[in-house]
Amino acid sequence: MAVGGGSYHWRVGAFWVTADDLAQKPLGGLLAALQTAAALREAALDFVVAPLAALDGRLVVQPTPRWALALYPYLKGEGYEFHARLDADSALELAEMLAAVHTAAVSAPDLAELVPVRGELERALNDLDSPWNAGPYSERARQATAARAGLIRALLRELDELSEAVGAGSDVTTHGEPHPGNLLRVGGRLVLLDWDTVARAPRERDLCWLDGHPEALEHYARITGVAPDPRAMRLFRLRWRLDDIATFVSMLRAPHEVNEDTTRWIGWGIAAPGDG
């Protein structure tokens, strides 16, 4: 099934199979995230779409050393596009779901880095005067990066300033990417997919996806007693943009082929808006 990004999917009867490349997503982190999802599901958060355990209890199996497979129930429902705007009722429902995740007595692995491939991005910004020739899209990626180099550096500085200003807080278990593309309406209610990004982090890591829905954020605050920090909201919106930019640069600066993934990334990098 050619859907989503970062993983490969198949429908097999009543099941949904997801394959992850362990060269891109280390097994330890993937397993910890899926164990957290399973624990949330067991804690009666029935909107959590968690993997099914194998007969020996494993949540992930490895048919080869490089690839990991996880099995899920196949759910038929109404999906959303990534860039869709949720209606008011759906935003309120998502706020309730996030409140349940954030207050659940389930631990998650700590968020390792705001922008995992930031180092590669910074090295690329220092290497814009020489051609990039690792793959067919490398030079086009260099040109797109060079055209926005000043903006990217400014966004990195702002990220650091916001990170320092926000500082350490009371981290909670977060999904990480509760955007419309990871929501599915099944039988009249929302469920939340793709828990491989779950981590312990500031709640705004999730709440930034409700930006533009003040009623939903107020509803969340009433449930939890905690209002989101506007600086942290900006921090995680900015982190998402920079993570996309860093991924674009890292993939296309490295050896690569012309395929659906690289073609999508070069199209995004060239057309990406410049406002961050």
N, C-alpha and C positions, 0 to 999 in steps of 0.2 A: 504494500500500500504506500504510494508515494505521498506521504504526508509528514508534516513536522520537519524538524531539523536536528542534526546532531546524533540521530539514531536511525536505524532501518527497521521497517515494520512489515509484518505479514498478518493477514487474517487466516486463521486455520480453524474452520468450523466455528465453534462457540468460543474460541480463544483468540487473543491478540498477542503476537510474539514480537518482542523488541530485541534487537541486536545492537550492542555497543562495541565500538572499537576501543580496546583497552590501551592502544597506543595513544589515544586522545583522552580517554577517561579511565584513570587507574582503578583497578578492581576494588581496592580497599575503600576508596571514597564512594564508589557506586554502591557497594554492598552496605556500607554504613547508612547511606541515604535511604536505600530501600528497606532496611531493617527499621528505620525510623517511621517510614510510611506504614509498614505493617503494624508497628506498635500503635500508631495513631488510629488505624482501622480497628484494632483490637480494643482500643479505649472508647469505642462506640462512636467514633467520628465516621459515620457511614458514607459521607461524601468523599472520603479519601479512596481513590482508586489505587489500591496496593497490589503488588505482585502476589501470585499464588505460589505456595510452597511446593517443591518437588516431593516425591515420596519419602526422600531421606531428610526433608526439612529445609533444604537449601532454597534460597530465593533467587539465586543466580547460578547457572550452570555454564561450563566452558566447553564447547565442542572442540575448540582449538585454543592454544595458549593466548592468541590475540583477541578472540571474540568471546563476549559474554551474552547469554540469552536469559531473558526473563519472560514469564508467562502471565498474562492478565486475562480477566474475563472480557469478552467482546461485548461492548455496550453500544446499542443503537439509540441514537438520539440526535438532537439538534445542536450542531457545533457553531462556533463563532470564528470569524476571521481575526487574525492577530490584531489588526488595526481597527476593529469594530469598536464602536462606543456602546457600552452597556446601557440599557434602559434603567430608569431609576429603581425599579423593583429588583432587578438583577444585581445592581450595585449594592443595595441593602442586603440582599441574600449573601453576596460575597463577603460583605463586612462581617456578617454573623459567622460565616465559615472561618474567616481569618481570626476572629476573636476566639473561636473554639480551639483552633490550632495553637494560638499564642498562649492560651491559658491551660493547655493540656499538660498533665504531669508526665510528659514524655521528653526525654533528652534527645539532642541531635548533635552531630559533629559540629565543631566550631567553623565559622566561615574563615577559610584560610587567607584569602586575599580579595581585595575589592576588584582588582583587574588582574586576573591570573597571568596574562601574557603581556603585562605592562613593560617588562624589561625588553622584550622583543620590539615593542612599539617605540620605545625610547632609542634603541639602537638604530631602528629604521629612520627615525627623525634626524639622526646624526649621519646618515648615509644617503642623503637625497641628491648629492652632487654627482654620484657615480651611477651608471645604468644598473638596473636590476635585471638579471638574465637567467634566473633559476628555472623559470617556466614560461609558458606562452603568454600569461597575463601579468607577469612580474613588472614589466616596464610601464604598462598602463596603470598598474597599482602605484608605482612610484610617482607618476605624474599626478594622479588623483591625490595622493598624500601630500606631495609638494605644494599643490594648489591650496591646501588647507592647513599647512604646517603651523602657521602662526596661531590659528584657532585651536588646533589640537593641543599645542603647548599651553595656551591660556586655559583650556579646560582641565588639563592635568594640574596646573597650579591651583585652580579653583577647587578641584577634588581634594588636594592636600589641605587647603585652608579649611574646607568644610569638615574634613575628617578630624582635624585638630580641634576645631570649634565644637563639634559634636561630642568628641571624647568617648570615654567608656560609659556605658549605661547598663540598664537591666536588659540583657539580651534574652530573647525567647526563641522557641523553635519556629522557624519561618519556612515557607514553601520556596520562595525565591523568585518565582516567575508566574504569579497567579493572574496572568494577562488573559484576555478573552480567548486566545488561541488554545489555552489549556483548560477551558471550561466546556462542559457538555451538559445540555439539559436532557435529562433522562426521566421519563414519566412525570414531567412537570416540575422537577427539582434539579438544581445544579449539582454536578460532581466536579471534582478537581483532579486533573490528570498530571502526569509527568513530575514525579517526586524525586527525580535524581538530583535536583538542585537544592534539596532541603538542607538547612544548616541553622545553627544557633547564631543569631545576629540581631541587630536592632529591628524592632517591629516595623519600622518604616521601610525596610527592604521589601515587604509585602504591600504596605499601605500606599506606597507611591503609585501603585497601579490603580488606586482609587482617586488619584488627583483629578480634579474636575468634577467630583461627586461630593460636595460638602455635606449633604444630608447623610450619605453613607459613612463618612468619616465621623460625623457627630454621633451617629448610631453606634459605631464601634466604640467611641469614647464613653457613651452611656453604659455599654455592656461591660467594658473592662475597667472603667474608671481612669483610663490613661488616654490623653489626647496626643496625637502625633506631633513631633517636633518639625516645624517647617524646614529647618536647616537640614535635618536628616532626610526629609522627603526629597529635597533638592539633591542631596548627596547621592541617594540611590537612583534617582532619575539620571543624574550625570554619569554614575557608574555604569548604567546600562548602555548609554551611548558610547562611552569610552571602551567598554568591553567589546562592543560590536566593531568599533574602529580597529582595536588591537587584533581581533580575530581576522578581520579583513586583511590587515597588513601581514600578520604572521602566516596565514595560509598562502597568500599569493607571492610573498617574498621567498618562500621555500619552494623546493622542487614540487611541481604539480602538473596535472594533465588537464585538458579541456573536458569537463564533465558537467553534470547538472549542478553540483555544489560550487565548483569554481566559477561557472558562468553566472550563477545567482549572486555570488559575492562580488564579482567584478561589476555587475550591473548595479548592485547596491552601493558600492564604493564610489562609483562615478556619479550616481544620481542622488547620493545622500544629501539631505539639507545641511546647510552650513551653520545653523543656529544652535547646534548642540542639543 
